[in-house]
């Protein structure tokens, strides 16, 4: 499905649209998108196997900064996200779809760093074959697509 010919004739604008819908809330590419996951602009995107490994098995290899942290507070709330900063009194977390959250350490009941990526597995399951090809071609681009 991801032959050189298929990727070479893919629609990059459609691929960008698929990226924005499926990936852009968490990942940035060429200055556009979210900041929960790594910026993909400089990653090894020219290698389809690298992309596929990270999309199909997002928890296989996770940088420490992107491991999911689950914090339960004494008042019964649960936060799942990435730690942006931490000092002796507070933790600041980035949570998908929300503003940054500042949590006082004195209110923390438990804190767990998981070996699970915040990126869900199965991202391709809701995409058509054409959308996957267009997305993969867009991810391989070395320039901004308008």
Secondary structure, 3 states (H helix, E strand, C coil): CCCHHHHHCCCHHHHHHHHHHHCCCCCEECCEECCCCCCCCCCCCCCHHHHHHHHHCCCCCCCHHHEEEEEEECCCCEEEEEEEEECCCEEEEECCCCCCEEEEHHHEEEEEEEEEECCCCCHHHHCCHHHHHHHHHHHHCCCCCC
